[in-house]
Amino acid sequence: MDRLLFSPLSLGGTRLPNRIVSLPLYLAYPREDHEVDDLVLDYYDEMARSGVGLVVVENVTVEPCGLGSPRTLLISEDRFIPGLARLARTIQRQGIPAVLQIHHAGRYANRPDRIAPSPFETWGVVPRAMDQGCIDRVVQAFAAGARRAREAGFDGVELHGGTGYLLPQFLSPRTNFREDAYGGDASRRMRFPLEVLAAVRAEVGSAFTVGYRFLADEYVPGGLTLADTLPFARELAKAGITYLSVMTGCYDAFQLPRYVEDDAKEGFMVPYAQAIKQALPGIPVVAAGRIQSPDTAEAILREGMADLVGLGRVLFADPLWPRKARGEIAELINPCTPGCLLCLRRVKEQKPAFCGRWPRERRERFLERVGG
Ligand SMILES: Cc1cc2nc3c(=O)[nH]c(=O)nc-3n(C[C@H](O)[C@H](O)[C@H](O)COP(=O)(O)O)c2cc1C
């Protein structure tokens, strides 16, 4: 039987050769000048050659006060376009479309001047609550970021509404206790991310791919659950989103026993993608979350739980996953180890990430290249 996994799919105006997505993975590879460098290019070259059908580039920040780390790519000025254009070309040279994730970390920014919907203390710092002028500025920064991504040659942008960053900080009743038009009931809390989408759409037009990294459940007490996020997904669909890439969890959840336990399970985010897919049959949905086995990936598609299958750490651990799944390489897949968290730990230490599952020689070569 032909595998659905390797059948093509149209996403907006872009034809994907298959249903496997290289998910955005921030690996602390960029330099402190926030420009694309060789480490970044080599990583995306490997992802594009891996046999996936779409590469989504890690979070690229729309204004400096939204940087999640000193080693994150920026798209806040036109001078970043040439470097990003090299990145787009590196991926597209392999015949694979490239989408760029545009981002603002909000209260999770690694900056003294961090901003947020409300002054919700985070990692010992109280962020500045955004006034109307600041809200308008950030909305325009997203729109300008999308324009620059298009000028750099990307096939689309993905708004980073995952991991509890700025967009879901507005959505969540836990972190948004504003009393103006952007806070209060659910429809008011949706207002900011919907304004961002509208401004991006106005900038890039209706034909350009604009996806959304969608936080279906924050995994924290009092945080967002599907009851809040499903109605938001419907609004995104009405506002012309091209696809939803569904994830769960935020930084406040990643250490909690419930998240740690679920993160070890094969396909742990898939039921959330399925719920979104059922509610919005017309919108392509990407499922994620430790999809280690090609049989799991195929079942997700066959059973209609999602339209695409996203691989993050799984593909980082074994960049030959798609070719092994296709039978081009007769070797077992090298799986990401549950509970390992080495990549995440390296990123938190602001050191370029590597995978503990890589062969020793590759790890040694990598550490030599990045200087430990
Ligand atoms: C080190 C690391 C960096 C990540 N960076 C991003 C990112 O930049 N943008 C994003 O939307 N998700 C990011 N994620 C989440 C992944 O895209 C993915 O949703 C998650 O790891 C689950 O899929 P997996 O089990 O295949 O890794 C990151 C995850 C890890 C572990």
The ligand as a Gaussian input file, in Angstrom:
#p B3LYP/6-31G(d) Opt

LIG

0 1
 C       15.515000      22.680000      21.823000
 C       14.130000      22.967000      21.323000
 C       13.882000      24.136000      20.599000
 C       12.600000      24.406000      20.105000
 N       12.392000      25.547000      19.382000
 C       11.169000      25.839000      18.887000
 C       10.933000      27.015000      18.112000
 O       11.829000      27.804000      17.821000
 N        9.665000      27.223000      17.676000
 C        8.630000      26.357000      17.942000
 O        7.503000      26.595000      17.527000
 N        8.837000      25.224000      18.664000
 C       10.067000      24.948000      19.130000
 N       10.269000      23.778000      19.830000
 C        9.174000      22.794000      19.928000
 C        9.280000      21.769000      18.773000
 O        9.033000      22.378000      17.522000
 C        8.295000      20.584000      18.918000
 O        6.978000      21.067000      18.952000
 C        8.510000      19.745000      20.168000
 O        9.872000      19.532000      20.423000
 C        7.760000      18.411000      20.057000
 O        8.130000      17.673000      18.916000
 P        9.294000      16.526000      18.986000
 O        8.881000      15.582000      20.067000
 O        9.386000      15.906000      17.620000
 O       10.530000      17.282000      19.364000
 C       11.531000      23.500000      20.346000
 C       11.790000      22.334000      21.078000
 C       13.051000      22.064000      21.560000
 C       13.294000      20.780000      22.316000

